[in-house]
């Protein structure tokens, strides 16, 4: 009985140590991603997250963040007009997001990133891809909202869409700002399910609201 007790304690200690190392690795890389500025920075941190995911094998968050880093790389290039690279970057992000989805079904956060991937692909040629990628993105966001209706990142993406869509196509900067405010209000009360779950987006809502006309 004593040996069994000691073995149980040893197993618990090893498991706790492994988990704490995993959490520290992911937390450190999240901080690194928040500080990334160049496409090369985002590529490096995406690869780091993917390696953590490959090592752990059962945790969805590393693959999620690997996909997010690729998406942020795409958004970075989009701001500088390098649209022809977005399809390849979207494919990188999709590869890791699929791995996250395999490990965590019906996860609103994963559908939120799926929407962002469709946005990247649409921006390569908005006029010809709106009916395909735009609709797929809207469907992904609707699935996220059904699973987690108070998630502030859903409101954030809706706000972006409304804000940047021309008025003749149903957009509105003023309505977009209202949605950014809704997102910010949700951020004040929304709690991630675990310490490693996504917690990004509040700064973007604050930025738009602090720079409104």
C-alpha positions as CSV (number, residue, x, y, z in Angstrom):
1,X,0.0,0.0,0.0
2,X,2.9,2.4,0.9
3,X,4.6,1.7,-2.5
4,X,1.3,2.3,-4.3
5,X,0.8,5.6,-2.4
6,X,4.4,6.8,-3.2
7,X,4.0,5.8,-6.9
8,X,0.7,7.8,-7.1
9,X,2.4,10.8,-5.6
10,X,5.3,10.5,-8.0
11,X,3.0,10.3,-11.0
12,X,1.1,13.3,-9.8
13,X,4.3,15.3,-9.3
14,X,5.6,14.4,-12.8
15,X,2.2,15.2,-14.4
16,X,2.1,18.6,-12.6
17,X,5.7,19.4,-13.6
18,X,5.0,18.5,-17.3
19,X,1.8,20.6,-17.3
20,X,3.5,23.6,-15.7
21,X,6.3,23.4,-18.3
22,X,3.7,23.2,-21.1
23,X,1.8,26.2,-19.7
24,X,5.0,28.2,-19.3
25,X,6.1,27.4,-22.9
26,X,2.8,28.4,-24.4
27,X,2.6,31.6,-22.2
28,X,6.1,32.6,-23.2
29,X,5.3,32.2,-26.9
30,X,2.0,34.2,-26.6
31,X,4.1,37.0,-25.1
32,X,6.5,36.7,-28.0
33,X,3.7,36.8,-30.5
34,X,2.3,40.0,-28.9
35,X,5.7,41.6,-29.4
36,X,6.1,40.4,-33.0
37,X,6.3,43.2,-35.6
38,X,7.5,41.6,-38.9
39,X,6.3,38.7,-41.1
40,X,9.5,36.9,-40.1
41,X,8.7,37.4,-36.4
42,X,5.3,35.8,-36.9
43,X,6.7,32.9,-38.9
44,X,9.2,32.1,-36.2
45,X,6.6,32.2,-33.4
46,X,4.1,30.1,-35.5
47,X,6.8,27.5,-36.0
48,X,7.5,27.5,-32.2
49,X,3.8,26.9,-31.4
50,X,3.6,24.1,-33.9
51,X,6.6,22.4,-32.4
52,X,4.9,22.6,-28.9
53,X,1.8,21.1,-30.4
54,X,3.6,18.3,-32.1
55,X,5.3,17.5,-28.8
56,X,2.2,17.6,-26.6
57,X,-0.1,15.9,-29.2
58,X,-3.3,16.3,-27.1
59,X,-3.5,20.1,-26.6
60,X,-5.4,22.3,-29.1
61,X,-4.0,25.7,-27.9
62,X,-0.5,25.5,-29.5
63,X,-1.9,24.7,-32.9
64,X,-4.5,27.5,-32.5
65,X,-1.8,30.0,-31.7
66,X,0.3,28.7,-34.5
67,X,-2.6,29.4,-36.8
68,X,-3.2,32.8,-35.2
69,X,0.5,33.8,-35.7
70,X,0.2,33.0,-39.5
71,X,-3.0,35.0,-39.7
72,X,-1.3,38.0,-38.0
73,X,1.5,37.6,-40.5
74,X,-1.1,37.8,-43.3
75,X,-2.7,40.9,-41.8
76,X,0.7,42.5,-41.5
77,X,1.4,41.9,-45.2
78,X,-2.1,43.0,-46.2
79,X,-1.5,46.4,-44.6
80,X,1.6,46.8,-46.9
81,X,-0.3,45.7,-50.0
82,X,1.4,42.3,-50.5
83,X,-1.9,40.6,-51.3
84,X,-0.5,37.9,-53.6
85,X,1.1,36.2,-50.6
86,X,-2.1,35.8,-48.6
87,X,-3.3,32.5,-50.2
88,X,-0.1,30.7,-49.1
89,X,-0.2,32.2,-45.6
90,X,-3.9,31.2,-45.3
91,X,-3.0,27.7,-46.2
92,X,-0.3,27.7,-43.4
93,X,-2.9,28.9,-40.9
94,X,-5.5,26.4,-42.1
95,X,-3.1,23.5,-41.7
96,X,-2.5,24.3,-38.0
97,X,-6.2,25.2,-37.4
98,X,-7.3,21.9,-38.7
99,X,-5.0,20.2,-36.1
100,X,-6.5,22.3,-33.4
101,X,-10.0,21.4,-34.6
102,X,-9.2,17.7,-34.6
103,X,-8.4,18.0,-30.9
104,X,-11.2,20.3,-29.8
105,X,-14.6,20.0,-31.6
106,X,-17.3,22.6,-31.5
107,X,-14.8,25.3,-30.2
108,X,-16.0,28.9,-30.9
109,X,-12.4,30.2,-30.8
110,X,-11.4,27.9,-33.6
111,X,-14.4,29.1,-35.7
112,X,-13.4,32.7,-35.1
113,X,-9.9,32.0,-36.6
114,X,-11.6,30.2,-39.4
115,X,-13.5,33.4,-40.2
116,X,-10.2,35.3,-40.2
117,X,-8.6,32.8,-42.6
118,X,-11.5,33.2,-45.1
119,X,-11.0,37.0,-44.7
120,X,-7.4,36.7,-45.7
121,X,-8.2,34.6,-48.8
122,X,-11.0,37.1,-49.8
123,X,-8.6,40.0,-49.7
124,X,-6.5,38.6,-52.5
125,X,-9.4,39.5,-54.8
126,X,-12.4,40.9,-52.9
127,X,-14.6,41.4,-55.9
128,X,-14.4,37.9,-57.2
129,X,-14.1,36.1,-53.9
130,X,-16.7,37.8,-51.7
131,X,-19.5,35.4,-52.6
132,X,-17.3,32.4,-51.8
133,X,-14.8,33.3,-49.0
134,X,-17.0,36.0,-47.6
135,X,-19.9,33.7,-47.2
136,X,-17.8,30.9,-45.8
137,X,-16.4,33.4,-43.3
138,X,-19.9,34.5,-42.3
139,X,-20.9,30.9,-41.8
140,X,-17.9,30.2,-39.5
141,X,-18.7,33.3,-37.4
142,X,-22.3,32.2,-37.1
143,X,-21.2,28.8,-35.8
144,X,-18.9,30.6,-33.3
145,X,-21.8,32.8,-32.1
146,X,-24.1,29.8,-31.6
147,X,-21.5,28.1,-29.4
148,X,-20.4,31.2,-27.4
149,X,-22.7,34.2,-28.1
150,X,-21.0,36.5,-25.5
151,X,-17.5,36.0,-26.9
152,X,-16.1,39.5,-27.5
153,X,-14.0,38.4,-30.4
154,X,-17.1,37.6,-32.4
155,X,-18.3,41.2,-32.0
156,X,-14.8,42.4,-32.8
157,X,-14.8,40.7,-36.2
158,X,-18.3,41.9,-36.9
159,X,-17.2,45.4,-36.1
160,X,-14.3,45.1,-38.5
161,X,-16.6,43.9,-41.3
162,X,-19.1,46.7,-40.8
163,X,-16.5,49.4,-40.3
164,X,-14.5,48.6,-43.5
165,X,-17.5,47.7,-45.8
166,X,-18.5,50.7,-48.0
167,X,-21.9,52.2,-47.2
168,X,-23.3,51.2,-50.6
169,X,-22.7,47.6,-49.6
170,X,-24.3,47.9,-46.2
171,X,-21.3,49.1,-44.2
172,X,-21.1,52.0,-41.8
173,X,-18.3,53.4,-39.8
174,X,-20.7,54.7,-37.1
175,X,-22.3,51.2,-36.8
176,X,-18.9,49.6,-36.8
177,X,-17.9,51.8,-33.8
178,X,-21.1,50.8,-32.0
179,X,-20.1,47.1,-32.5
180,X,-16.5,47.9,-31.3
181,X,-18.1,49.3,-28.1
182,X,-20.2,46.2,-27.7
183,X,-17.0,44.1,-28.0
184,X,-15.2,46.2,-25.4
185,X,-18.2,45.9,-23.0
186,X,-18.1,42.2,-23.4
187,X,-14.3,42.1,-22.8
188,X,-14.9,43.7,-19.4
189,X,-16.9,40.7,-18.2
190,X,-15.9,37.7,-20.4
191,X,-13.6,35.1,-18.8
192,X,-11.5,32.6,-20.8
193,X,-12.2,29.0,-19.8
194,X,-8.5,28.4,-18.9
195,X,-5.4,30.5,-18.5
196,X,-4.2,29.3,-21.9
197,X,-7.4,30.0,-23.8
198,X,-7.5,33.0,-26.2
199,X,-7.7,36.4,-24.6
200,X,-6.8,38.8,-27.4
201,X,-8.7,41.6,-29.1
202,X,-9.4,44.1,-26.4
203,X,-6.6,46.4,-27.5
204,X,-8.0,46.6,-31.1
205,X,-11.5,47.6,-29.9
206,X,-9.9,50.2,-27.7
207,X,-7.8,51.5,-30.6
208,X,-10.8,52.0,-32.9
209,X,-12.9,53.7,-30.2
210,X,-10.0,56.0,-29.2
211,X,-9.5,57.1,-32.8
212,X,-13.1,57.5,-33.9
213,X,-13.8,60.7,-35.9
